[in-house]
Amino acid sequence: MDLKLSPNAIKVLERRYLRKDEEGRLIETPEQMFIRVASAIAIADKQYGKTDQDVKNSRTHFLKL
C-alpha cells in the first residue's frame, strides 16, 4: 500500500487514531490502521448474507479508496 500522507496527517494519526500499548507507545502503522478499518467495515456485509469471499472483496475495495 502506497500511502501519500503529509507529515501533519501522520502526526494526527499517531496522536489520535493509531493503536497504542498500555504505556502509550505506537503499536500500529498507518497502513495497519487502514487495513483494520477496511476489515471492520467489510465484515458488516456478513450480516446481510454475503460470503467470506464477498467480504474479502469488499475489504480490498475499501483499501483501494
N, CA, C and O atoms as a Maestro MAE file, in Angstrom:
{
 s_m_m2io_version
 :::
 2.0.0
}

f_m_ct {
 s_m_title
 :::
 protein
 m_atom[260] {
  # First column is atom index #
  i_m_mmod_type
  r_m_x_coord
  r_m_y_coord
  r_m_z_coord
  i_m_residue_number
  s_m_chain_name
  s_m_pdb_residue_name
  s_m_pdb_atom_name
  i_m_atomic_number
  :::
  1 25 0.855 -1.169 0.000 1 A "MET " " N  " 7
  2 3 0.000 0.000 0.000 1 A "MET " " CA " 6
  3 2 0.901 1.232 0.000 1 A "MET " " C  " 6
  4 15 1.791 1.370 0.839 1 A "MET " " O  " 8
  5 25 0.655 2.103 -0.937 2 A "ASP " " N  " 7
  6 3 1.475 3.306 -1.058 2 A "ASP " " CA " 6
  7 2 0.674 4.506 -0.568 2 A "ASP " " C  " 6
  8 15 -0.044 5.140 -1.341 2 A "ASP " " O  " 8
  9 25 0.801 4.810 0.708 3 A "LEU " " N  " 7
  10 3 0.076 5.938 1.280 3 A "LEU " " CA " 6
  11 2 0.845 7.222 1.032 3 A "LEU " " C  " 6
  12 15 2.057 7.290 1.239 3 A "LEU " " O  " 8
  13 25 0.137 8.216 0.594 4 A "LYS " " N  " 7
  14 3 0.757 9.526 0.386 4 A "LYS " " CA " 6
  15 2 0.175 10.474 1.426 4 A "LYS " " C  " 6
  16 15 -0.752 11.237 1.156 4 A "LYS " " O  " 8
  17 25 0.743 10.403 2.612 5 A "LEU " " N  " 7
  18 3 0.260 11.202 3.731 5 A "LEU " " CA " 6
  19 2 1.253 12.320 4.032 5 A "LEU " " C  " 6
  20 15 2.468 12.121 4.011 5 A "LEU " " O  " 8
  21 25 0.715 13.474 4.306 6 A "SER " " N  " 7
  22 3 1.574 14.595 4.682 6 A "SER " " CA " 6
  23 2 2.132 14.350 6.087 6 A "SER " " C  " 6
  24 15 1.580 13.555 6.847 6 A "SER " " O  " 8
  25 25 3.208 15.024 6.421 7 A "PRO " " N  " 7
  26 3 3.741 14.893 7.793 7 A "PRO " " CA " 6
  27 2 2.688 15.242 8.845 7 A "PRO " " C  " 6
  28 15 2.633 14.614 9.903 7 A "PRO " " O  " 8
  29 25 1.857 16.239 8.555 8 A "ASN " " N  " 7
  30 3 0.812 16.611 9.507 8 A "ASN " " CA " 6
  31 2 -0.225 15.497 9.645 8 A "ASN " " C  " 6
  32 15 -0.681 15.215 10.753 8 A "ASN " " O  " 8
  33 25 -0.597 14.870 8.551 9 A "ALA " " N  " 7
  34 3 -1.564 13.771 8.605 9 A "ALA " " CA " 6
  35 2 -1.020 12.620 9.441 9 A "ALA " " C  " 6
  36 15 -1.757 12.003 10.209 9 A "ALA " " O  " 8
  37 25 0.260 12.333 9.294 10 A "ILE " " N  " 7
  38 3 0.881 11.263 10.076 10 A "ILE " " CA " 6
  39 2 0.860 11.606 11.560 10 A "ILE " " C  " 6
  40 15 0.593 10.740 12.394 10 A "ILE " " O  " 8
  41 25 1.140 12.867 11.896 11 A "LYS " " N  " 7
  42 3 1.096 13.287 13.304 11 A "LYS " " CA " 6
  43 2 -0.313 13.120 13.883 11 A "LYS " " C  " 6
  44 15 -0.472 12.655 15.012 11 A "LYS " " O  " 8
  45 25 -1.326 13.498 13.113 12 A "VAL " " N  " 7
  46 3 -2.714 13.357 13.576 12 A "VAL " " CA " 6
  47 2 -3.043 11.883 13.797 12 A "VAL " " C  " 6
  48 15 -3.638 11.525 14.813 12 A "VAL " " O  " 8
  49 25 -2.662 11.033 12.854 13 A "LEU " " N  " 7
  50 3 -2.898 9.598 13.023 13 A "LEU " " CA " 6
  51 2 -2.203 9.080 14.271 13 A "LEU " " C  " 6
  52 15 -2.798 8.335 15.050 13 A "LEU " " O  " 8
  53 25 -0.951 9.467 14.465 14 A "GLU " " N  " 7
  54 3 -0.199 8.992 15.631 14 A "GLU " " CA " 6
  55 2 -0.841 9.448 16.936 14 A "GLU " " C  " 6
  56 15 -0.901 8.679 17.896 14 A "GLU " " O  " 8
  57 25 -1.312 10.662 16.982 15 A "ARG " " N  " 7
  58 3 -1.883 11.195 18.223 15 A "ARG " " CA " 6
  59 2 -3.283 10.678 18.511 15 A "ARG " " C  " 6
  60 15 -3.653 10.498 19.671 15 A "ARG " " O  " 8
  61 25 -4.063 10.439 17.466 16 A "ARG " " N  " 7
  62 3 -5.484 10.161 17.685 16 A "ARG " " CA " 6
  63 2 -5.968 8.770 17.301 16 A "ARG " " C  " 6
  64 15 -6.852 8.236 17.971 16 A "ARG " " O  " 8
  65 25 -5.430 8.167 16.259 17 A "TYR " " N  " 7
  66 3 -6.084 7.002 15.675 17 A "TYR " " CA " 6
  67 2 -5.292 5.706 15.702 17 A "TYR " " C  " 6
  68 15 -5.889 4.629 15.731 17 A "TYR " " O  " 8
  69 25 -3.981 5.775 15.693 18 A "LEU " " N  " 7
  70 3 -3.200 4.544 15.692 18 A "LEU " " CA " 6
  71 2 -3.238 3.899 17.074 18 A "LEU " " C  " 6
  72 15 -3.242 4.578 18.101 18 A "LEU " " O  " 8
  73 25 -3.268 2.581 17.067 19 A "ARG " " N  " 7
  74 3 -3.309 1.856 18.343 19 A "ARG " " CA " 6
  75 2 -2.014 2.054 19.114 19 A "ARG " " C  " 6
  76 15 -0.923 2.148 18.552 19 A "ARG " " O  " 8
  77 25 -2.188 2.113 20.420 20 A "LYS " " N  " 7
  78 3 -1.053 2.269 21.325 20 A "LYS " " CA " 6
  79 2 -1.136 1.191 22.400 20 A "LYS " " C  " 6
  80 15 -2.210 0.662 22.685 20 A "LYS " " O  " 8
  81 25 0.004 0.877 22.988 21 A "ASP " " N  " 7
  82 3 0.011 -0.075 24.091 21 A "ASP " " CA " 6
  83 2 -0.349 0.654 25.390 21 A "ASP " " C  " 6
  84 15 -0.665 1.844 25.378 21 A "ASP " " O  " 8
  85 25 -0.296 -0.067 26.493 22 A "GLU " " N  " 7
  86 3 -0.675 0.494 27.793 22 A "GLU " " CA " 6
  87 2 0.177 1.686 28.199 22 A "GLU " " C  " 6
  88 15 -0.253 2.532 28.984 22 A "GLU " " O  " 8
  89 25 1.389 1.748 27.657 23 A "GLU " " N  " 7
  90 3 2.305 2.827 28.009 23 A "GLU " " CA " 6
  91 2 2.293 3.968 26.995 23 A "GLU " " C  " 6
  92 15 3.101 4.892 27.080 23 A "GLU " " O  " 8
  93 25 1.374 3.895 26.040 24 A "GLY " " N  " 7
  94 3 1.237 4.965 25.066 24 A "GLY " " CA " 6
  95 2 2.149 4.881 23.862 24 A "GLY " " C  " 6
  96 15 2.219 5.819 23.068 24 A "GLY " " O  " 8
  97 25 2.858 3.754 23.715 25 A "ARG " " N  " 7
  98 3 3.732 3.582 22.556 25 A "ARG " " CA " 6
  99 2 2.914 3.070 21.372 25 A "ARG " " C  " 6
  100 15 2.024 2.235 21.529 25 A "ARG " " O  " 8
  101 25 3.232 3.582 20.195 26 A "LEU " " N  " 7
  102 3 2.535 3.149 18.995 26 A "LEU " " CA " 6
  103 2 2.798 1.678 18.720 26 A "LEU " " C  " 6
  104 15 3.936 1.214 18.791 26 A "LEU " " O  " 8
  105 25 1.727 0.947 18.402 27 A "ILE " " N  " 7
  106 3 1.869 -0.471 18.064 27 A "ILE " " CA " 6
  107 2 1.221 -0.765 16.709 27 A "ILE " " C  " 6
  108 15 1.009 -1.924 16.352 27 A "ILE " " O  " 8
  109 25 0.912 0.288 15.965 28 A "GLU " " N  " 7
  110 3 0.244 0.132 14.678 28 A "GLU " " CA " 6
  111 2 0.782 1.189 13.717 28 A "GLU " " C  " 6
  112 15 1.034 2.328 14.108 28 A "GLU " " O  " 8
  113 25 0.950 0.802 12.477 29 A "THR " " N  " 7
  114 3 1.356 1.746 11.435 29 A "THR " " CA " 6
  115 2 0.103 2.306 10.762 29 A "THR " " C  " 6
  116 15 -0.980 1.742 10.920 29 A "THR " " O  " 8
  117 25 0.230 3.395 10.022 30 A "PRO " " N  " 7
  118 3 -0.929 3.887 9.282 30 A "PRO " " CA " 6
  119 2 -1.503 2.825 8.333 30 A "PRO " " C  " 6
  120 15 -2.722 2.715 8.201 30 A "PRO " " O  " 8
  121 25 -0.648 2.050 7.677 31 A "GLU " " N  " 7
  122 3 -1.118 1.000 6.780 31 A "GLU " " CA " 6
  123 2 -1.946 -0.030 7.534 31 A "GLU " " C  " 6
  124 15 -2.999 -0.456 7.058 31 A "GLU " " O  " 8
  125 25 -1.472 -0.431 8.709 32 A "GLN " " N  " 7
  126 3 -2.209 -1.396 9.524 32 A "GLN " " CA " 6
  127 2 -3.547 -0.823 9.971 32 A "GLN " " C  " 6
  128 15 -4.541 -1.547 10.030 32 A "GLN " " O  " 8
  129 25 -3.583 0.462 10.283 33 A "MET " " N  " 7
  130 3 -4.835 1.091 10.681 33 A "MET " " CA " 6
  131 2 -5.850 1.060 9.538 33 A "MET " " C  " 6
  132 15 -7.022 0.750 9.754 33 A "MET " " O  " 8
  133 25 -5.401 1.380 8.326 34 A "PHE " " N  " 7
  134 3 -6.314 1.362 7.187 34 A "PHE " " CA " 6
  135 2 -6.836 -0.048 6.932 34 A "PHE " " C  " 6
  136 15 -8.007 -0.217 6.591 34 A "PHE " " O  " 8
  137 25 -5.996 -1.053 7.090 35 A "ILE " " N  " 7
  138 3 -6.438 -2.443 6.940 35 A "ILE " " CA " 6
  139 2 -7.446 -2.789 8.023 35 A "ILE " " C  " 6
  140 15 -8.461 -3.426 7.742 35 A "ILE " " O  " 8
  141 25 -7.180 -2.376 9.257 36 A "ARG " " N  " 7
  142 3 -8.101 -2.645 10.378 36 A "ARG " " CA " 6
  143 2 -9.464 -2.027 10.116 36 A "ARG " " C  " 6
  144 15 -10.492 -2.673 10.314 36 A "ARG " " O  " 8
  145 25 -9.473 -0.776 9.671 37 A "VAL " " N  " 7
  146 3 -10.740 -0.075 9.437 37 A "VAL " " CA " 6
  147 2 -11.483 -0.688 8.249 37 A "VAL " " C  " 6
  148 15 -12.695 -0.894 8.319 37 A "VAL " " O  " 8
  149 25 -10.771 -0.981 7.162 38 A "ALA " " N  " 7
  150 3 -11.414 -1.588 5.991 38 A "ALA " " CA " 6
  151 2 -12.015 -2.944 6.347 38 A "ALA " " C  " 6
  152 15 -13.101 -3.288 5.880 38 A "ALA " " O  " 8
  153 25 -11.316 -3.704 7.165 39 A "SER " " N  " 7
  154 3 -11.824 -5.011 7.594 39 A "SER " " CA " 6
  155 2 -13.071 -4.868 8.448 39 A "SER " " C  " 6
  156 15 -14.023 -5.632 8.291 39 A "SER " " O  " 8
  157 25 -13.071 -3.908 9.338 40 A "ALA " " N  " 7
  158 3 -14.233 -3.687 10.209 40 A "ALA " " CA " 6
  159 2 -15.455 -3.265 9.402 40 A "ALA " " C  " 6
  160 15 -16.573 -3.681 9.705 40 A "ALA " " O  " 8
  161 25 -15.251 -2.454 8.391 41 A "ILE " " N  " 7
  162 3 -16.371 -2.032 7.547 41 A "ILE " " CA " 6
  163 2 -16.870 -3.211 6.713 41 A "ILE " " C  " 6
  164 15 -18.077 -3.431 6.614 41 A "ILE " " O  " 8
  165 25 -15.959 -3.962 6.119 42 A "ALA " " N  " 7
  166 3 -16.342 -5.062 5.238 42 A "ALA " " CA " 6
  167 2 -17.057 -6.182 5.973 42 A "ALA " " C  " 6
  168 15 -17.946 -6.817 5.406 42 A "ALA " " O  " 8
  169 25 -16.690 -6.440 7.222 43 A "ILE " " N  " 7
  170 3 -17.292 -7.550 7.968 43 A "ILE " " CA " 6
  171 2 -18.797 -7.350 8.167 43 A "ILE " " C  " 6
  172 15 -19.529 -8.314 8.388 43 A "ILE " " O  " 8
  173 25 -19.248 -6.117 8.090 44 A "ALA " " N  " 7
  174 3 -20.689 -5.848 8.215 44 A "ALA " " CA " 6
  175 2 -21.476 -6.528 7.101 44 A "ALA " " C  " 6
  176 15 -22.659 -6.819 7.277 44 A "ALA " " O  " 8
  177 25 -20.852 -6.784 5.970 45 A "ASP " " N  " 7
  178 3 -21.531 -7.469 4.863 45 A "ASP " " CA " 6
  179 2 -22.008 -8.862 5.259 45 A "ASP " " C  " 6
  180 15 -22.988 -9.363 4.708 45 A "ASP " " O  " 8
  181 25 -21.320 -9.490 6.211 46 A "LYS " " N  " 7
  182 3 -21.719 -10.824 6.675 46 A "LYS " " CA " 6
  183 2 -23.140 -10.805 7.234 46 A "LYS " " C  " 6
  184 15 -23.881 -11.776 7.081 46 A "LYS " " O  " 8
  185 25 -23.514 -9.720 7.870 47 A "GLN " " N  " 7
  186 3 -24.848 -9.611 8.455 47 A "GLN " " CA " 6
  187 2 -25.935 -9.568 7.390 47 A "GLN " " C  " 6
  188 15 -27.112 -9.764 7.693 47 A "GLN " " O  " 8
  189 25 -25.552 -9.315 6.161 48 A "TYR " " N  " 7
  190 3 -26.510 -9.211 5.069 48 A "TYR " " CA " 6
  191 2 -26.365 -10.359 4.078 48 A "TYR " " C  " 6
  192 15 -26.741 -10.241 2.912 48 A "TYR " " O  " 8
  193 25 -25.811 -11.476 4.563 49 A "GLY " " N  " 7
  194 3 -25.769 -12.694 3.775 49 A "GLY " " CA " 6
  195 2 -24.632 -12.830 2.787 49 A "GLY " " C  " 6
  196 15 -24.655 -13.727 1.944 49 A "GLY " " O  " 8
  197 25 -23.649 -11.972 2.870 50 A "LYS " " N  " 7
  198 3 -22.522 -12.061 1.945 50 A "LYS " " CA " 6
  199 2 -21.592 -13.197 2.351 50 A "LYS " " C  " 6
  200 15 -21.515 -13.561 3.524 50 A "LYS " " O  " 8
  201 25 -20.899 -13.743 1.384 51 A "THR " " N  " 7
  202 3 -19.962 -14.834 1.639 51 A "THR " " CA " 6
  203 2 -18.633 -14.274 2.152 51 A "THR " " C  " 6
  204 15 -18.390 -13.067 2.112 51 A "THR " " O  " 8
  205 25 -17.785 -15.180 2.631 52 A "ASP " " N  " 7
  206 3 -16.448 -14.765 3.071 52 A "ASP " " CA " 6
  207 2 -15.675 -14.130 1.918 52 A "ASP " " C  " 6
  208 15 -14.930 -13.171 2.120 52 A "ASP " " O  " 8
  209 25 -15.850 -14.661 0.721 53 A "GLN " " N  " 7
  210 3 -15.164 -14.089 -0.440 53 A "GLN " " CA " 6
  211 2 -15.692 -12.689 -0.743 53 A "GLN " " C  " 6
  212 15 -14.918 -11.802 -1.103 53 A "GLN " " O  " 8
  213 25 -17.003 -12.484 -0.601 54 A "ASP " " N  " 7
  214 3 -17.580 -11.145 -0.798 54 A "ASP " " CA " 6
  215 2 -16.992 -10.156 0.205 54 A "ASP " " C  " 6
  216 15 -16.670 -9.020 -0.145 54 A "ASP " " O  " 8
  217 25 -16.856 -10.595 1.449 55 A "VAL " " N  " 7
  218 3 -16.287 -9.739 2.496 55 A "VAL " " CA " 6
  219 2 -14.844 -9.392 2.149 55 A "VAL " " C  " 6
  220 15 -14.426 -8.242 2.286 55 A "VAL " " O  " 8
  221 25 -14.085 -10.390 1.698 56 A "LYS " " N  " 7
  222 3 -12.695 -10.144 1.308 56 A "LYS " " CA " 6
  223 2 -12.631 -9.160 0.144 56 A "LYS " " C  " 6
  224 15 -11.778 -8.273 0.128 56 A "LYS " " O  " 8
  225 25 -13.516 -9.310 -0.816 57 A "ASN " " N  " 7
  226 3 -13.545 -8.391 -1.957 57 A "ASN " " CA " 6
  227 2 -13.902 -6.974 -1.509 57 A "ASN " " C  " 6
  228 15 -13.327 -6.003 -2.000 57 A "ASN " " O  " 8
  229 25 -14.844 -6.856 -0.583 58 A "SER " " N  " 7
  230 3 -15.214 -5.535 -0.062 58 A "SER " " CA " 6
  231 2 -14.029 -4.890 0.647 58 A "SER " " C  " 6
  232 15 -13.756 -3.703 0.464 58 A "SER " " O  " 8
  233 25 -13.335 -5.674 1.448 59 A "ARG " " N  " 7
  234 3 -12.154 -5.165 2.169 59 A "ARG " " CA " 6
  235 2 -11.119 -4.636 1.183 59 A "ARG " " C  " 6
  236 15 -10.572 -3.549 1.364 59 A "ARG " " O  " 8
  237 25 -10.859 -5.413 0.145 60 A "THR " " N  " 7
  238 3 -9.902 -4.985 -0.880 60 A "THR " " CA " 6
  239 2 -10.360 -3.712 -1.556 60 A "THR " " C  " 6
  240 15 -9.556 -2.815 -1.810 60 A "THR " " O  " 8
  241 25 -11.644 -3.626 -1.849 61 A "HIS " " N  " 7
  242 3 -12.215 -2.423 -2.471 61 A "HIS " " CA " 6
  243 2 -12.023 -1.214 -1.563 61 A "HIS " " C  " 6
  244 15 -11.589 -0.162 -2.031 61 A "HIS " " O  " 8
  245 25 -12.335 -1.342 -0.281 62 A "PHE " " N  " 7
  246 3 -12.202 -0.230 0.641 62 A "PHE " " CA " 6
  247 2 -10.744 0.214 0.768 62 A "PHE " " C  " 6
  248 15 -10.471 1.405 0.921 62 A "PHE " " O  " 8
  249 25 -9.818 -0.724 0.707 63 A "LEU " " N  " 7
  250 3 -8.400 -0.360 0.816 63 A "LEU " " CA " 6
  251 2 -7.916 0.440 -0.384 63 A "LEU " " C  " 6
  252 15 -6.949 1.195 -0.289 63 A "LEU " " O  " 8
  253 25 -8.593 0.269 -1.509 64 A "LYS " " N  " 7
  254 3 -8.189 0.991 -2.717 64 A "LYS " " CA " 6
  255 2 -8.760 2.405 -2.775 64 A "LYS " " C  " 6
  256 15 -8.354 3.201 -3.622 64 A "LYS " " O  " 8
  257 25 -9.686 2.722 -1.892 65 A "LEU " " N  " 7
  258 3 -10.299 4.057 -1.920 65 A "LEU " " CA " 6
  259 2 -9.322 5.128 -1.484 65 A "LEU " " C  " 6
  260 15 -9.674 6.307 -1.450 65 A "LEU " " O  " 8
  :::
 }
 m_bond[259] {
  # First column is bond index #
  i_m_from
  i_m_to
  i_m_order
  :::
  1 1 2 1
  2 2 3 1
  3 3 4 2
  4 3 5 1
  5 5 6 1
  6 6 7 1
  7 7 8 2
  8 7 9 1
  9 9 10 1
  10 10 11 1
  11 11 12 2
  12 11 13 1
  13 13 14 1
  14 14 15 1
  15 15 16 2
  16 15 17 1
  17 17 18 1
  18 18 19 1
  19 19 20 2
  20 19 21 1
  21 21 22 1
  22 22 23 1
  23 23 24 2
  24 23 25 1
  25 25 26 1
  26 26 27 1
  27 27 28 2
  28 27 29 1
  29 29 30 1
  30 30 31 1
  31 31 32 2
  32 31 33 1
  33 33 34 1
  34 34 35 1
  35 35 36 2
  36 35 37 1
  37 37 38 1
  38 38 39 1
  39 39 40 2
  40 39 41 1
  41 41 42 1
  42 42 43 1
  43 43 44 2
  44 43 45 1
  45 45 46 1
  46 46 47 1
  47 47 48 2
  48 47 49 1
  49 49 50 1
  50 50 51 1
  51 51 52 2
  52 51 53 1
  53 53 54 1
  54 54 55 1
  55 55 56 2
  56 55 57 1
  57 57 58 1
  58 58 59 1
  59 59 60 2
  60 59 61 1
  61 61 62 1
  62 62 63 1
  63 63 64 2
  64 63 65 1
  65 65 66 1
  66 66 67 1
  67 67 68 2
  68 67 69 1
  69 69 70 1
  70 70 71 1
  71 71 72 2
  72 71 73 1
  73 73 74 1
  74 74 75 1
  75 75 76 2
  76 75 77 1
  77 77 78 1
  78 78 79 1
  79 79 80 2
  80 79 81 1
  81 81 82 1
  82 82 83 1
  83 83 84 2
  84 83 85 1
  85 85 86 1
  86 86 87 1
  87 87 88 2
  88 87 89 1
  89 89 90 1
  90 90 91 1
  91 91 92 2
  92 91 93 1
  93 93 94 1
  94 94 95 1
  95 95 96 2
  96 95 97 1
  97 97 98 1
  98 98 99 1
  99 99 100 2
  100 99 101 1
  101 101 102 1
  102 102 103 1
  103 103 104 2
  104 103 105 1
  105 105 106 1
  106 106 107 1
  107 107 108 2
  108 107 109 1
  109 109 110 1
  110 110 111 1
  111 111 112 2
  112 111 113 1
  113 113 114 1
  114 114 115 1
  115 115 116 2
  116 115 117 1
  117 117 118 1
  118 118 119 1
  119 119 120 2
  120 119 121 1
  121 121 122 1
  122 122 123 1
  123 123 124 2
  124 123 125 1
  125 125 126 1
  126 126 127 1
  127 127 128 2
  128 127 129 1
  129 129 130 1
  130 130 131 1
  131 131 132 2
  132 131 133 1
  133 133 134 1
  134 134 135 1
  135 135 136 2
  136 135 137 1
  137 137 138 1
  138 138 139 1
  139 139 140 2
  140 139 141 1
  141 141 142 1
  142 142 143 1
  143 143 144 2
  144 143 145 1
  145 145 146 1
  146 146 147 1
  147 147 148 2
  148 147 149 1
  149 149 150 1
  150 150 151 1
  151 151 152 2
  152 151 153 1
  153 153 154 1
  154 154 155 1
  155 155 156 2
  156 155 157 1
  157 157 158 1
  158 158 159 1
  159 159 160 2
  160 159 161 1
  161 161 162 1
  162 162 163 1
  163 163 164 2
  164 163 165 1
  165 165 166 1
  166 166 167 1
  167 167 168 2
  168 167 169 1
  169 169 170 1
  170 170 171 1
  171 171 172 2
  172 171 173 1
  173 173 174 1
  174 174 175 1
  175 175 176 2
  176 175 177 1
  177 177 178 1
  178 178 179 1
  179 179 180 2
  180 179 181 1
  181 181 182 1
  182 182 183 1
  183 183 184 2
  184 183 185 1
  185 185 186 1
  186 186 187 1
  187 187 188 2
  188 187 189 1
  189 189 190 1
  190 190 191 1
  191 191 192 2
  192 191 193 1
  193 193 194 1
  194 194 195 1
  195 195 196 2
  196 195 197 1
  197 197 198 1
  198 198 199 1
  199 199 200 2
  200 199 201 1
  201 201 202 1
  202 202 203 1
  203 203 204 2
  204 203 205 1
  205 205 206 1
  206 206 207 1
  207 207 208 2
  208 207 209 1
  209 209 210 1
  210 210 211 1
  211 211 212 2
  212 211 213 1
  213 213 214 1
  214 214 215 1
  215 215 216 2
  216 215 217 1
  217 217 218 1
  218 218 219 1
  219 219 220 2
  220 219 221 1
  221 221 222 1
  222 222 223 1
  223 223 224 2
  224 223 225 1
  225 225 226 1
  226 226 227 1
  227 227 228 2
  228 227 229 1
  229 229 230 1
  230 230 231 1
  231 231 232 2
  232 231 233 1
  233 233 234 1
  234 234 235 1
  235 235 236 2
  236 235 237 1
  237 237 238 1
  238 238 239 1
  239 239 240 2
  240 239 241 1
  241 241 242 1
  242 242 243 1
  243 243 244 2
  244 243 245 1
  245 245 246 1
  246 246 247 1
  247 247 248 2
  248 247 249 1
  249 249 250 1
  250 250 251 1
  251 251 252 2
  252 251 253 1
  253 253 254 1
  254 254 255 1
  255 255 256 2
  256 255 257 1
  257 257 258 1
  258 258 259 1
  259 259 260 2
  :::
 }
}
